[in-house]
Amino acid sequence: MEQAKVFRCGATVDFFEDENTMYPPTVNDIHMHEHVKKVATDLLGLTRFQEVDLVMGSEDFSFYSE
């Protein structure tokens, strides 16, 4: 909204607070993480499993983890 003010415009932001959003937020669940890690290391071995830094990506994994 501040960017709109730079151009002497107005802006409105709607976060769908009163509705269901198309995609639920992806919330990292520790139990789901441990399950996926166990399955992956059982199938591929511990040396082939690597944890990476967290990112703010957009994805549909939130549907799978519900």
MOPAC internal coordinates of N, CA, C and O (Angstrom, degrees):
PM7 1SCF
backbone

  N    0.0000 0     0.00 0     0.00 0    0    0    0
  C    1.4307 1     0.00 0     0.00 0    1    0    0
  C    1.5271 1   110.32 1     0.00 0    2    1    0
  O    1.2310 1   120.54 1   144.95 1    3    2    1
  N    1.3186 1   116.58 1   -35.05 1    3    2    1
  C    1.4631 1   118.78 1   178.38 1    5    3    2
  C    1.5177 1   110.90 1   -65.01 1    6    5    3
  O    1.2310 1   120.44 1   146.65 1    7    6    5
  N    1.3234 1   116.76 1   -33.35 1    7    6    5
  C    1.4644 1   120.04 1   178.60 1    9    7    6
  C    1.5290 1   110.25 1   -63.48 1   10    9    7
  O    1.2310 1   120.26 1   144.65 1   11   10    9
  N    1.3197 1   117.10 1   -35.35 1   11   10    9
  C    1.4638 1   119.91 1   177.39 1   13   11   10
  C    1.5256 1   111.17 1   -64.25 1   14   13   11
  O    1.2310 1   120.56 1   142.93 1   15   14   13
  N    1.3292 1   116.53 1   -37.07 1   15   14   13
  C    1.4689 1   119.92 1   179.13 1   17   15   14
  C    1.5228 1   111.76 1   -63.31 1   18   17   15
  O    1.2310 1   120.16 1   147.52 1   19   18   17
  N    1.3247 1   117.30 1   -32.48 1   19   18   17
  C    1.4606 1   121.15 1   178.70 1   21   19   18
  C    1.5245 1   110.19 1   -57.75 1   22   21   19
  O    1.2310 1   120.72 1   143.40 1   23   22   21
  N    1.3269 1   116.24 1   -36.60 1   23   22   21
  C    1.4637 1   121.44 1  -179.22 1   25   23   22
  C    1.5231 1   111.94 1   -97.48 1   26   25   23
  O    1.2310 1   120.51 1  -164.26 1   27   26   25
  N    1.3408 1   116.64 1    15.74 1   27   26   25
  C    1.4614 1   123.35 1  -179.96 1   29   27   26
  C    1.5245 1   111.90 1    56.81 1   30   29   27
  O    1.2310 1   121.75 1  -138.39 1   31   30   29
  N    1.3319 1   114.25 1    41.61 1   31   30   29
  C    1.4669 1   121.47 1   178.48 1   33   31   30
  C    1.5261 1   108.84 1  -119.47 1   34   33   31
  O    1.2310 1   121.02 1    -8.68 1   35   34   33
  N    1.3041 1   115.66 1   171.32 1   35   34   33
  C    1.4512 1   121.44 1   173.97 1   37   35   34
  C    1.5191 1   109.72 1  -112.41 1   38   37   35
  O    1.2310 1   120.82 1   -19.24 1   39   38   37
  N    1.3108 1   116.04 1   160.76 1   39   38   37
  C    1.4645 1   120.39 1   179.46 1   41   39   38
  C    1.5187 1   109.72 1  -147.59 1   42   41   39
  O    1.2310 1   121.09 1   -27.99 1   43   42   41
  N    1.2970 1   115.52 1   152.01 1   43   42   41
  C    1.4579 1   122.40 1   175.09 1   45   43   42
  C    1.5166 1   108.03 1  -129.24 1   46   45   43
  O    1.2310 1   120.89 1   -43.90 1   47   46   45
  N    1.3205 1   115.91 1   136.10 1   47   46   45
  C    1.4674 1   121.12 1   178.44 1   49   47   46
  C    1.5116 1   107.80 1  -116.50 1   50   49   47
  O    1.2310 1   120.60 1   -52.01 1   51   50   49
  N    1.3254 1   116.47 1   127.99 1   51   50   49
  C    1.4603 1   121.99 1   179.72 1   53   51   50
  C    1.5238 1   108.02 1  -120.28 1   54   53   51
  O    1.2310 1   120.55 1   -65.45 1   55   54   53
  N    1.3211 1   116.55 1   114.55 1   55   54   53
  C    1.4623 1   120.86 1  -178.79 1   57   55   54
  C    1.5287 1   112.08 1   -97.46 1   58   57   55
  O    1.2310 1   119.66 1  -159.13 1   59   58   57
  N    1.3004 1   118.26 1    20.87 1   59   58   57
  C    1.4615 1   123.59 1   178.32 1   61   59   58
  C    1.5312 1   111.65 1    54.38 1   62   61   59
  O    1.2310 1   120.09 1  -139.26 1   63   62   61
  N    1.3196 1   117.43 1    40.74 1   63   62   61
  C    1.4577 1   120.41 1  -176.35 1   65   63   62
  C    1.5277 1   112.43 1   -63.24 1   66   65   63
  O    1.2310 1   119.88 1   151.89 1   67   66   65
  N    1.3100 1   117.84 1   -28.11 1   67   66   65
  C    1.4626 1   120.64 1  -178.06 1   69   67   66
  C    1.5202 1   112.73 1   -99.00 1   70   69   67
  O    1.2310 1   120.07 1  -175.43 1   71   70   69
  N    1.3144 1   117.48 1     4.57 1   71   70   69
  C    1.4640 1   121.87 1  -177.57 1   73   71   70
  C    1.5187 1   109.43 1  -132.58 1   74   73   71
  O    1.2310 1   121.14 1   -13.67 1   75   74   73
  N    1.3221 1   115.42 1   166.33 1   75   74   73
  C    1.4596 1   119.70 1   170.91 1   77   75   74
  C    1.5169 1   108.05 1   -78.20 1   78   77   75
  O    1.2310 1   120.47 1   -44.22 1   79   78   77
  N    1.3117 1   116.71 1   135.78 1   79   78   77
  C    1.4569 1   119.67 1   176.71 1   81   79   78
  C    1.5165 1   109.05 1   -80.42 1   82   81   79
  O    1.2310 1   120.57 1   -17.80 1   83   82   81
  N    1.3116 1   116.52 1   162.20 1   83   82   81
  C    1.4618 1   119.94 1  -179.91 1   85   83   82
  C    1.5257 1   111.25 1   -62.29 1   86   85   83
  O    1.2310 1   120.59 1   137.15 1   87   86   85
  N    1.3189 1   116.48 1   -42.85 1   87   86   85
  C    1.4563 1   121.45 1  -179.43 1   89   87   86
  C    1.5222 1   109.24 1  -118.01 1   90   89   87
  O    1.2310 1   120.26 1   -53.71 1   91   90   89
  N    1.3335 1   117.11 1   126.29 1   91   90   89
  C    1.4637 1   117.60 1   174.50 1   93   91   90
  C    1.5307 1   108.95 1   -70.62 1   94   93   91
  O    1.2310 1   119.91 1   -24.46 1   95   94   93
  N    1.3155 1   117.78 1   155.54 1   95   94   93
  C    1.4658 1   118.73 1   179.92 1   97   95   94
  C    1.5255 1   110.68 1   -66.15 1   98   97   95
  O    1.2310 1   120.72 1   -33.83 1   99   98   97
  N    1.3048 1   116.22 1   146.17 1   99   98   97
  C    1.4613 1   120.78 1   174.86 1  101   99   98
  C    1.5220 1   107.29 1   -85.02 1  102  101   99
  O    1.2310 1   121.14 1   -65.89 1  103  102  101
  N    1.3172 1   115.42 1   114.11 1  103  102  101
  C    1.4614 1   121.22 1   178.88 1  105  103  102
  C    1.5160 1   107.22 1  -113.28 1  106  105  103
  O    1.2310 1   120.61 1   -59.57 1  107  106  105
  N    1.3143 1   116.43 1   120.43 1  107  106  105
  C    1.4598 1   120.45 1  -178.98 1  109  107  106
  C    1.5198 1   109.86 1   -70.04 1  110  109  107
  O    1.2310 1   121.25 1   -62.37 1  111  110  109
  N    1.3106 1   115.21 1   117.63 1  111  110  109
  C    1.4543 1   122.46 1  -179.82 1  113  111  110
  C    1.5249 1   107.89 1  -100.77 1  114  113  111
  O    1.2310 1   120.30 1   -53.88 1  115  114  113
  N    1.3255 1   117.04 1   126.12 1  115  114  113
  C    1.4610 1   120.77 1  -175.88 1  117  115  114
  C    1.5293 1   111.60 1   -62.16 1  118  117  115
  O    1.2310 1   119.79 1   143.83 1  119  118  117
  N    1.3322 1   118.01 1   -36.17 1  119  118  117
  C    1.4673 1   120.72 1   179.74 1  121  119  118
  C    1.5344 1   110.97 1   -68.04 1  122  121  119
  O    1.2310 1   120.62 1   139.33 1  123  122  121
  N    1.3318 1   116.42 1   -40.67 1  123  122  121
  C    1.4593 1   120.48 1   176.90 1  125  123  122
  C    1.5249 1   109.97 1   -64.89 1  126  125  123
  O    1.2310 1   120.42 1   138.41 1  127  126  125
  N    1.3206 1   116.80 1   -41.59 1  127  126  125
  C    1.4680 1   121.00 1   178.48 1  129  127  126
  C    1.5276 1   110.72 1   -59.90 1  130  129  127
  O    1.2310 1   120.41 1   132.53 1  131  130  129
  N    1.3186 1   116.83 1   -47.47 1  131  130  129
  C    1.4706 1   120.46 1  -179.37 1  133  131  130
  C    1.5242 1   111.00 1   -63.93 1  134  133  131
  O    1.2310 1   119.80 1   142.24 1  135  134  133
  N    1.3210 1   117.98 1   -37.76 1  135  134  133
  C    1.4669 1   121.47 1   178.47 1  137  135  134
  C    1.5281 1   110.79 1   -64.32 1  138  137  135
  O    1.2310 1   120.59 1   131.91 1  139  138  137
  N    1.3344 1   116.47 1   -48.09 1  139  138  137
  C    1.4663 1   120.69 1   179.87 1  141  139  138
  C    1.5281 1   110.40 1   -63.12 1  142  141  139
  O    1.2310 1   120.45 1   139.43 1  143  142  141
  N    1.3269 1   116.74 1   -40.57 1  143  142  141
  C    1.4676 1   120.74 1   178.80 1  145  143  142
  C    1.5246 1   110.81 1   -62.43 1  146  145  143
  O    1.2310 1   120.07 1   136.43 1  147  146  145
  N    1.3381 1   117.46 1   -43.57 1  147  146  145
  C    1.4671 1   121.19 1   179.64 1  149  147  146
  C    1.5211 1   111.57 1   -63.36 1  150  149  147
  O    1.2310 1   120.87 1   133.60 1  151  150  149
  N    1.3239 1   115.94 1   -46.40 1  151  150  149
  C    1.4704 1   119.75 1   179.94 1  153  151  150
  C    1.5276 1   110.28 1   -62.63 1  154  153  151
  O    1.2310 1   120.34 1   135.36 1  155  154  153
  N    1.3133 1   116.96 1   -44.64 1  155  154  153
  C    1.4669 1   120.64 1  -179.02 1  157  155  154
  C    1.5204 1   111.84 1   -64.03 1  158  157  155
  O    1.2310 1   120.39 1   135.61 1  159  158  157
  N    1.3265 1   116.85 1   -44.39 1  159  158  157
  C    1.4674 1   118.48 1  -179.12 1  161  159  158
  C    1.5190 1   111.54 1   -71.93 1  162  161  159
  O    1.2310 1   119.60 1   149.00 1  163  162  161
  N    1.3294 1   118.38 1   -31.00 1  163  162  161
  C    1.4712 1   120.76 1   174.87 1  165  163  162
  C    1.5258 1   110.77 1   -64.95 1  166  165  163
  O    1.2310 1   120.69 1   140.03 1  167  166  165
  N    1.3288 1   116.28 1   -39.97 1  167  166  165
  C    1.4658 1   120.52 1  -178.06 1  169  167  166
  C    1.5273 1   113.21 1   -79.79 1  170  169  167
  O    1.2310 1   120.51 1   138.85 1  171  170  169
  N    1.3303 1   116.62 1   -41.15 1  171  170  169
  C    1.4616 1   120.72 1  -170.45 1  173  171  170
  C    1.5220 1   114.88 1  -110.08 1  174  173  171
  O    1.2310 1   120.19 1   162.73 1  175  174  173
  N    1.3273 1   117.24 1   -17.27 1  175  174  173
  C    1.4561 1   120.97 1  -176.25 1  177  175  174
  C    1.5178 1   110.86 1    96.90 1  178  177  175
  O    1.2310 1   120.83 1   -29.70 1  179  178  177
  N    1.3267 1   116.02 1   150.30 1  179  178  177
  C    1.4599 1   121.74 1  -176.19 1  181  179  178
  C    1.5193 1   112.60 1   -62.27 1  182  181  179
  O    1.2310 1   120.02 1   147.20 1  183  182  181
  N    1.3171 1   117.58 1   -32.80 1  183  182  181
  C    1.4714 1   119.86 1  -177.91 1  185  183  182
  C    1.5242 1   112.59 1   -71.73 1  186  185  183
  O    1.2310 1   120.08 1   163.64 1  187  186  185
  N    1.3227 1   117.45 1   -16.36 1  187  186  185
  C    1.4689 1   120.23 1  -179.08 1  189  187  186
  C    1.5221 1   112.62 1  -100.31 1  190  189  187
  O    1.2310 1   120.27 1  -175.72 1  191  190  189
  N    1.3296 1   117.09 1     4.28 1  191  190  189
  C    1.4692 1   121.86 1   176.78 1  193  191  190
  C    1.5135 1   107.84 1  -103.74 1  194  193  191
  O    1.2310 1   120.48 1   -50.48 1  195  194  193
  N    1.3189 1   116.69 1   129.52 1  195  194  193
  C    1.4648 1   121.08 1  -178.05 1  197  195  194
  C    1.5188 1   109.40 1  -135.96 1  198  197  195
  O    1.2310 1   120.68 1   -51.12 1  199  198  197
  N    1.3188 1   116.31 1   128.88 1  199  198  197
  C    1.4547 1   120.31 1   174.75 1  201  199  198
  C    1.5265 1   108.45 1   -88.92 1  202  201  199
  O    1.2310 1   120.72 1   -39.54 1  203  202  201
  N    1.3138 1   116.23 1   140.46 1  203  202  201
  C    1.4604 1   121.69 1  -178.15 1  205  203  202
  C    1.5281 1   109.41 1  -117.41 1  206  205  203
  O    1.2310 1   120.72 1   -13.61 1  207  206  205
  N    1.3183 1   116.22 1   166.39 1  207  206  205
  C    1.4620 1   121.61 1   178.13 1  209  207  206
  C    1.5219 1   110.40 1   -63.28 1  210  209  207
  O    1.2310 1   120.89 1   -30.50 1  211  210  209
  N    1.3253 1   115.91 1   149.50 1  211  210  209
  C    1.4603 1   121.19 1   177.30 1  213  211  210
  C    1.5225 1   110.10 1   -68.59 1  214  213  211
  O    1.2310 1   120.81 1   -35.14 1  215  214  213
  N    1.3261 1   116.06 1   144.86 1  215  214  213
  C    1.4560 1   122.16 1   176.85 1  217  215  214
  C    1.5268 1   108.72 1  -133.76 1  218  217  215
  O    1.2310 1   120.68 1   -20.96 1  219  218  217
  N    1.3078 1   116.30 1   159.04 1  219  218  217
  C    1.4614 1   122.11 1   177.90 1  221  219  218
  C    1.5253 1   108.99 1   -99.59 1  222  221  219
  O    1.2310 1   120.32 1  -118.89 1  223  222  221
  N    1.3013 1   116.98 1    61.11 1  223  222  221
  C    1.4541 1   121.34 1  -179.42 1  225  223  222
  C    1.5156 1   111.71 1   -86.03 1  226  225  223
  O    1.2310 1   120.63 1   -16.06 1  227  226  225
  N    1.2836 1   116.41 1   163.94 1  227  226  225
  C    1.4534 1   122.18 1   175.41 1  229  227  226
  C    1.5187 1   107.82 1  -106.77 1  230  229  227
  O    1.2310 1   120.85 1   -51.39 1  231  230  229
  N    1.3111 1   115.99 1   128.61 1  231  230  229
  C    1.4532 1   119.19 1  -176.36 1  233  231  230
  C    1.5149 1   109.89 1  -157.18 1  234  233  231
  O    1.2310 1   120.46 1    -4.39 1  235  234  233
  N    1.3189 1   116.73 1   175.61 1  235  234  233
  C    1.4593 1   120.08 1   178.68 1  237  235  234
  C    1.5223 1   112.01 1  -105.37 1  238  237  235
  O    1.2310 1   119.32 1  -164.51 1  239  238  237
  N    1.3417 1   118.91 1    15.49 1  239  238  237
  C    1.4592 1   120.76 1   178.36 1  241  239  238
  C    1.5315 1   111.30 1   -62.11 1  242  241  239
  O    1.2310 1   120.34 1   155.95 1  243  242  241
  N    1.3148 1   116.96 1   -24.05 1  243  242  241
  C    1.4685 1   119.85 1   179.27 1  245  243  242
  C    1.5246 1   111.28 1   -59.66 1  246  245  243
  O    1.2310 1   120.01 1   148.77 1  247  246  245
  N    1.3356 1   117.59 1   -31.23 1  247  246  245
  C    1.4665 1   120.42 1   176.42 1  249  247  246
  C    1.5234 1   111.05 1   -68.87 1  250  249  247
  O    1.2310 1   120.40 1   140.52 1  251  250  249
  N    1.3330 1   116.83 1   -39.48 1  251  250  249
  C    1.4712 1   120.35 1  -179.33 1  253  251  250
  C    1.5055 1   112.46 1   -67.75 1  254  253  251
  O    1.2310 1   120.07 1   146.19 1  255  254  253
  N    1.3134 1   117.48 1   -33.81 1  255  254  253
  C    1.4615 1   120.29 1  -174.53 1  257  255  254
  C    1.5231 1   113.57 1   -88.93 1  258  257  255
  O    1.2310 1   120.12 1  -179.47 1  259  258  257
  N    1.3302 1   117.37 1     0.53 1  259  258  257
  C    1.4682 1   118.99 1   178.35 1  261  259  258
  C    1.5093 1   110.92 1   -74.80 1  262  261  259
  O    1.2310 1   120.10 1   180.00 1  263  262  261

